[in-house]
Amino acid sequence: PLAELPAREEIVIVGGGVAGMAAALWCGRLGHPCVLVDPGPRLGGQLHMVHFEMIDVPGFARISGVELIRRMWRQVPATTRWVAARLERLEASAGGHTLTLRGKQELKLEARTLILATGLSRRTLAVPGERELRGKGILATGSRDIDKTRGQRVAIIGGGDGACENALKLADVGAEPVLLHRGAQLSARQEFVEAVAEGGIEVRLGAEVTRFIAGGDGHLESIELGDGERLSCRYALVRVGWLPNSEIYPSSWLDTEGYVPCDADLRVKGEERVFVVGDLRNPP
């Protein structure tokens, strides 16, 4: 609980995904108690989006995202405290940085050392119907609820690796994927582009999505394109890249795309005791 935190902590890690949990593990290993700040309701970040067994995690023949989270949390020392709160404001102070946290109540917490691990979020199209139809035809992943797509047309918006990989995965279970990409050519790796072509997957280039439309049952029924065409489909998957979760940080810490530049020691430029880990950092 926020009320039980002291006003000052030696180390505060912001973000409870893989990078934040790994940082907490190593802080504990080196004898440094720390506070892990993440709004929850559960730790693990993007691993909760992995609904299949991963076969390329070193040390495991196969493991699910949720099971990997459980194992990582069991490794984190008891000296690490997880605070289920959101970082609302960050200000430099004489003793480091002062964080304004919001859980069930508000608390100010001063951190001598700060580790940024807030990662990325999926980029959205920000068009009408997208938010309203999430979970009602707009899928969160290409593997969760995948059986429902069998025999159904699934519009996949995007032209990169993620879009092509999901199109191939959906085709394998008997769905009818159609790739909608606003560019003149797919931006995915050549191996994915070739696999999509060999699989006979329909690709619509120069296709800009302007609206998601619900049917009478409140479920996705069609997608409106920039030329006015309405493409009938019961399911859709948006794969148009990622955005860094960095809007709360000072602009001096960010590059032009919102990532946090750091040196070889992961130290944020211009700061002595601020570090960045995981997908948020630049270089990757």
Residue pairs with C-beta under 8 A, 6 or more apart in sequence:
1 103
1 104
2 83
2 85
2 101
2 103
2 104
2 105
2 106
2 107
3 105
3 107
5 35
5 81
5 83
5 107
5 109
7 108
7 109
7 110
8 95
8 109
8 110
8 111
8 112
9 34
9 35
9 109
9 110
9 111
9 112
10 32
10 33
10 34
10 111
10 112
10 113
11 27
11 32
11 33
11 34
11 35
11 111
11 112
11 113
11 114
11 115
12 34
12 35
12 37
12 99
12 109
12 111
12 113
12 114
12 115
13 20
13 23
13 24
13 27
13 34
13 35
13 36
13 37
13 115
13 117
14 20
14 37
14 38
14 87
14 99
14 114
14 115
14 116
14 117
14 118
15 37
15 38
15 45
15 116
15 117
15 118
15 119
15 245
15 278
15 280
16 36
16 37
16 38
16 40
16 43
16 44
16 45
16 82
16 117
17 38
17 43
17 44
17 45
17 46
17 47
17 117
17 119
17 278
18 44
18 45
18 46
18 47
18 72
18 278
19 45
19 117
19 119
19 277
19 278
19 279
19 280
20 36
20 38
20 43
20 45
20 115
20 117
20 277
20 278
21 36
21 43
21 44
21 69
21 72
21 73
21 76
22 72
22 277
23 34
23 115
23 117
23 277
24 34
24 36
24 76
24 77
24 80
25 72
25 75
25 76
25 77
27 33
27 34
27 80
28 34
28 76
28 77
28 79
28 80
29 77
33 79
33 80
33 81
34 79
34 80
34 81
34 115
35 80
35 81
35 82
35 83
35 109
35 111
36 43
36 80
36 81
36 82
36 83
37 83
37 85
37 87
37 99
37 101
38 82
38 83
38 84
39 84
39 85
39 86
39 103
40 82
40 84
41 84
42 48
42 69
43 69
43 73
43 82
44 65
44 66
44 68
44 69
44 72
45 119
46 65
46 119
46 120
47 65
47 66
47 68
47 69
48 65
48 66
48 69
49 65
49 140
49 141
50 64
50 65
50 141
50 143
51 64
51 65
51 141
51 143
51 144
52 64
52 143
53 62
53 63
53 64
54 60
54 62
54 63
54 64
54 65
54 68
55 61
55 62
57 63
57 68
60 68
63 71
83 101
83 103
84 103
85 101
85 102
85 103
85 107
86 101
86 102
86 103
87 99
87 100
87 101
87 248
88 100
88 101
88 102
88 106
88 248
89 99
89 100
89 248
90 97
90 98
90 99
90 100
90 248
90 249
90 250
91 97
91 98
91 100
92 98
93 110
95 110
95 112
96 110
96 111
96 112
96 113
96 114
96 273
97 110
97 111
97 114
97 274
98 108
98 109
98 110
98 111
99 108
99 109
99 110
99 111
100 106
100 107
100 108
101 107
101 108
101 109
112 273
113 273
113 274
113 275
114 273
114 274
114 275
115 274
115 275
115 276
115 277
116 246
116 249
116 260
116 268
116 274
116 275
116 276
116 277
116 280
117 276
117 277
117 278
117 280
118 244
118 245
118 246
118 248
118 280
119 244
119 245
119 278
119 279
119 280
120 242
120 243
120 244
120 245
120 279
120 280
121 242
121 243
121 245
122 238
122 239
122 241
122 242
122 243
123 240
123 241
123 242
123 243
124 130
124 131
124 238
124 240
125 157
125 209
125 238
125 240
127 209
127 210
127 211
127 212
128 210
128 211
128 212
129 211
129 212
129 213
129 214
129 220
130 138
130 212
130 238
132 212
132 214
133 212
133 214
133 219
133 220
133 236
134 140
136 214
136 218
136 219
136 220
137 212
137 214
137 219
137 220
137 221
137 233
137 234
137 235
137 236
138 212
138 220
138 235
138 236
138 237
138 238
139 145
139 149
139 154
139 235
139 236
139 237
141 237
142 156
142 165
142 166
142 169
142 170
142 237
143 169
146 169
146 170
146 173
146 175
147 173
148 235
149 170
149 173
149 175
149 234
149 235
150 173
150 174
150 175
151 174
151 175
151 176
152 175
152 176
152 233
152 234
152 235
153 175
153 176
153 177
153 178
153 232
153 233
153 234
153 235
154 170
154 175
154 176
154 177
154 178
154 233
154 234
154 235
154 236
154 237
155 177
155 178
155 180
155 209
155 223
155 231
155 233
155 235
155 236
155 237
156 163
156 166
156 167
156 170
156 177
156 178
156 179
156 180
156 236
156 237
156 239
157 163
157 180
157 181
157 209
157 236
157 237
157 238
157 239
157 240
158 179
158 180
158 181
158 238
158 239
158 240
158 241
159 179
159 181
159 182
159 183
159 185
159 186
159 187
159 188
159 205
160 186
160 187
160 188
160 239
160 240
160 241
161 188
161 189
161 192
162 239
163 179
163 181
163 188
163 237
163 239
163 240
164 179
164 186
164 188
164 192
164 193
164 195
164 196
165 192
166 177
166 237
166 239
167 177
167 179
167 196
167 199
167 201
168 192
168 195
168 196
168 199
168 201
170 177
170 237
171 177
171 199
171 201
175 235
176 202
177 201
177 202
178 201
178 202
178 203
178 204
178 231
178 233
179 186
179 196
179 201
179 202
179 203
179 204
180 204
180 207
180 209
180 223
180 225
180 231
181 187
181 203
181 204
181 205
181 206
181 207
182 206
182 207
182 208
182 209
183 205
183 206
184 205
184 206
185 205
186 192
186 193
186 196
186 203
186 205
188 196
196 203
207 225
207 226
208 225
208 226
209 223
209 224
209 225
209 226
210 224
210 225
210 226
211 223
211 224
212 220
212 223
212 224
212 236
213 220
213 221
213 222
213 223
213 224
213 230
214 220
214 221
215 221
215 222
219 234
220 233
220 234
220 235
220 236
221 232
221 233
221 234
222 230
222 231
222 232
222 233
223 230
223 231
223 233
223 236
224 230
224 231
225 231
242 279
243 258
244 257
244 258
244 259
244 260
244 279
244 280
245 280
246 253
246 254
246 258
246 259
246 260
246 280
247 258
249 260
252 269
252 270
253 260
253 261
253 268
253 269
253 270
253 271
253 274
254 260
254 261
255 261
255 282
257 282
259 280
259 281
259 282
260 268
260 276
260 280
260 281
260 282
261 268
261 269
261 281
261 282
262 268
262 269
262 275
262 276
262 281
262 282
263 269
265 275
266 275
266 276
266 277
266 281
267 274
267 275
268 274
268 275
268 276
